[in-house]
Amino acid sequence: MKQQVNDISEILSGLLSELKELRGTVASQHAEICSLNRNVNKLLKENRELRKRLEKYEKPPQDSGNSSTPPSKEPIASEIVRRTKSQRQKSDKKVGGQPGHEGTTRRMVDTPDETENVSSQYCISCGRDLSDIEGELDYVTQEVDLPPIMPIYRERRFYRKVCACGCCNRDYAPRKRGGSPITFGKNIRAIATYLSVVQCMPYERLQSLFSTMFNVAISQGTLANIVREMLEKSRPAIDLIERMIKDSAVVGFDESGCYTNGKLSWSWIAQTVYLTLVFRGAGRGAKVLEERFGDSLKKMIAVTDRHSAYFAIDFLDNQVCLAHLLRNLEYLNDIDKEQTWAKEIQSLLREAIHTRNEKPQEIISKQDWLERLDELLKRNLDNLRKEFSELKRGIIKCRDYIFNFLENPAIPSDNNASERGIRKLKVKQKISGCFRSETGADAFHALHSIADTAWKNGQSPLDAILALV
């Protein structure tokens, strides 16, 4: 039976109104969803910012044991831990001097400058006078002391001679007009330079020391002039050191900030086993070394940290400092104590260093070590914190320069010698704050180069400075 539908228009009209209502509901819900998404994105952004701000509280602190942070910038708590914690692995050897180690002790001289006889003048029992009784030698000791320090005033008289021909002869330089008739001798000049450069004493303390210990009144301006004069006298020695470094096959480099008259410049060091050259540069880029050493860089194997400037230079080859890598890996161990990736790379590097120490003169192929390193670098570290991936990328960049020290016994595995050589500059700045003039800064760099070179060759830095006077 067919049923006739007469209310189609009404039904369609109702559906249309319902559809409009649904569209309005969807539109309002869409707007609400968009608003929620904006709020979610805003909250996510705030969450990332807060996490980033909290990272410094969640991460273990960086110190000189797990990063390149210098000890001078460590918090007190980290400094206390550093004094009791070492990167070295504990061995099975006993504490103290090892078998075969030659000890040193003070030895008595055969001809002492003074002799003093010590004996009793009366009997402690009956009180009888014993001064006329010759005693029996019991034992002998020697005492080392300094004589009373008093300045020596040496008067120099200059005579001119007139020849029969009427010529006036002076075998000495004419006296400077307005100059003081009193000058300081070479010992005072050498000691002032030595204490200022090698012992890092500021001029005010030097002035007090000369007045108190040596009874010599000397102004701070005179002390500064003495050091500046030593700079001029040191130039031939510095030129010789620079020429010898240019001819060296393996050279360690490093750089550090240097404040001169309140402005930041950069101090550079180029050093070998027997030579040290410290100098100031205008910046921290590769251009400084290229201008100073020129084409000789192409004949050098550079031992450096992972600063990008060193890899922009056309060296013969490079060796990155493994001590820096070990510290960076130690920081990753502090971040995540459960992971094993950083620990395994640490073990690989330490094993390579130990192998070189056990075989100091042998040529060891680095291929097997690179293959072992590559296996570790292939691991996926996405489940770990971003610091692991960052260090992994850094190691991949310098992969070819990690084990070069195995194939060449003349290459050290670290750049610690350069760090030690430039550390004197940081000590000087920590004591004095900064250099007050460029000339004073250059004088310190040059004289420190000479003193450190003398020390590396088993000579006294004071004797080296005396030779310049």
Residue pairs with C-beta under 8 A, 6 or more apart in sequence:
59 335
60 66
60 331
60 334
60 335
61 75
61 77
61 78
62 69
62 331
63 69
63 71
63 74
63 75
63 78
63 79
63 81
63 82
64 70
64 71
64 74
64 78
64 82
64 327
65 78
65 81
65 82
65 85
65 87
65 327
65 330
66 327
66 328
66 330
66 331
66 333
66 334
67 327
67 328
67 331
68 305
68 324
68 327
70 426
71 79
71 82
72 426
72 430
74 82
87 323
87 326
87 327
87 330
89 350
97 103
106 144
108 140
108 142
109 142
112 142
119 130
119 135
120 130
120 135
121 129
121 130
121 131
122 128
122 129
122 130
123 130
149 213
149 214
149 215
150 214
150 215
151 214
151 215
151 216
152 185
154 185
158 170
158 172
158 175
160 168
160 169
160 170
161 168
161 169
162 168
162 169
163 169
184 216
184 218
184 222
184 226
186 466
186 469
187 466
188 210
188 214
188 216
188 218
189 226
189 229
189 230
189 469
190 462
190 465
190 466
190 468
190 469
191 462
192 206
192 210
192 218
192 223
192 226
192 227
193 226
193 227
193 230
193 447
193 465
194 451
194 461
194 462
194 465
195 201
195 206
195 209
196 202
196 203
196 206
196 223
196 227
196 444
197 227
197 443
197 444
197 447
197 448
197 451
197 465
198 448
198 451
198 461
198 462
198 465
200 424
200 427
200 428
200 431
200 432
201 209
201 431
202 431
202 432
203 220
203 223
203 224
204 220
206 218
206 220
206 223
207 218
207 219
207 220
207 223
210 216
210 217
210 218
211 217
211 218
224 440
227 440
227 443
227 444
227 447
228 439
228 440
228 443
230 443
230 447
230 465
230 468
230 469
231 439
231 442
231 443
231 446
231 447
233 468
233 469
234 446
234 447
234 450
234 468
235 446
237 450
237 468
238 277
238 446
238 449
238 450
241 275
241 276
241 277
241 449
241 450
241 453
242 277
242 292
244 275
245 251
245 270
245 271
245 272
245 275
245 277
245 293
246 293
246 294
246 296
247 296
248 272
248 275
248 300
249 299
249 300
249 301
249 410
250 272
250 300
250 301
250 303
250 408
250 410
250 411
250 412
251 270
251 271
251 272
251 300
251 301
251 302
251 303
252 269
252 270
252 271
252 272
252 302
252 303
252 304
252 412
252 415
252 417
252 418
253 268
253 269
253 270
253 289
253 302
253 303
253 304
253 310
253 415
253 418
254 268
254 269
254 304
254 305
254 415
254 418
254 419
254 421
254 422
255 266
255 267
255 268
255 269
255 281
255 284
255 307
255 309
255 422
256 266
256 267
256 422
256 425
256 426
257 264
257 265
257 266
257 267
258 264
258 265
258 266
258 267
258 280
258 425
258 429
258 435
258 441
259 265
259 429
259 433
259 434
259 435
260 280
260 434
260 435
260 437
260 438
260 441
261 434
261 435
261 436
261 437
261 438
262 434
265 280
265 281
265 282
265 441
266 280
266 281
266 282
266 283
266 284
266 288
267 278
267 279
267 280
267 281
267 422
267 425
267 445
268 278
268 279
268 280
268 281
268 288
268 289
268 292
269 276
269 277
269 278
269 418
269 421
269 422
270 277
270 289
270 292
270 293
271 277
271 417
271 418
271 421
271 452
273 417
273 456
274 453
274 456
274 457
275 453
275 456
276 421
276 448
276 449
276 452
276 453
276 456
277 449
278 421
278 422
278 425
278 445
278 446
278 448
278 449
278 452
279 292
279 442
279 445
279 446
279 449
280 438
280 441
280 442
280 445
281 288
281 292
282 288
284 307
284 309
285 309
285 312
286 309
286 310
286 312
286 313
289 297
289 309
289 313
290 297
290 313
293 300
297 313
297 314
297 315
298 314
298 315
298 316
299 316
300 315
300 316
301 315
301 316
301 317
301 318
301 319
301 404
301 408
301 411
302 310
302 313
302 315
302 317
302 318
302 319
303 318
303 319
303 321
303 411
303 412
303 414
303 415
303 418
304 310
304 318
304 319
304 320
304 321
304 415
304 418
305 320
305 321
305 324
305 415
306 320
306 321
306 324
306 394
306 397
306 398
310 318
311 318
311 398
317 401
317 404
318 398
318 401
318 404
319 401
319 404
319 405
319 411
319 412
319 413
320 398
320 401
320 402
321 413
321 414
321 415
321 416
322 349
322 352
322 353
322 402
322 413
322 414
323 413
323 414
323 415
323 416
324 414
324 415
325 345
325 349
325 395
325 402
326 346
326 349
326 350
328 391
328 394
329 342
329 343
329 345
329 346
329 349
329 391
330 342
330 346
331 387
332 339
332 341
332 342
332 387
332 388
332 391
333 339
333 342
333 343
333 346
335 385
335 387
336 384
336 385
336 388
339 384
339 388
341 376
341 379
341 381
341 384
341 388
342 388
342 391
344 376
345 373
345 376
345 395
348 369
348 372
348 373
348 376
349 402
352 369
352 403
352 406
352 413
353 413
355 364
355 406
356 364
356 405
356 406
356 409
356 413
360 409
361 409
362 409
363 406
363 407
363 408
363 409
364 406
364 407
365 406
365 407
366 403
366 404
366 406
366 407
369 403
369 406
370 399
370 402
370 403
373 395
373 399
373 402
373 403
374 399
377 392
377 395
377 396
377 399
381 388
381 389
381 392
382 389
395 402
404 411
405 411
405 412
405 413
421 452
424 448
424 452
425 444
425 445
425 448
428 444
429 435
435 441
435 444
447 465
450 461
450 464
450 465
450 468
451 461
451 464
451 465
452 461
453 464
454 460
454 461
454 463
454 464
455 461
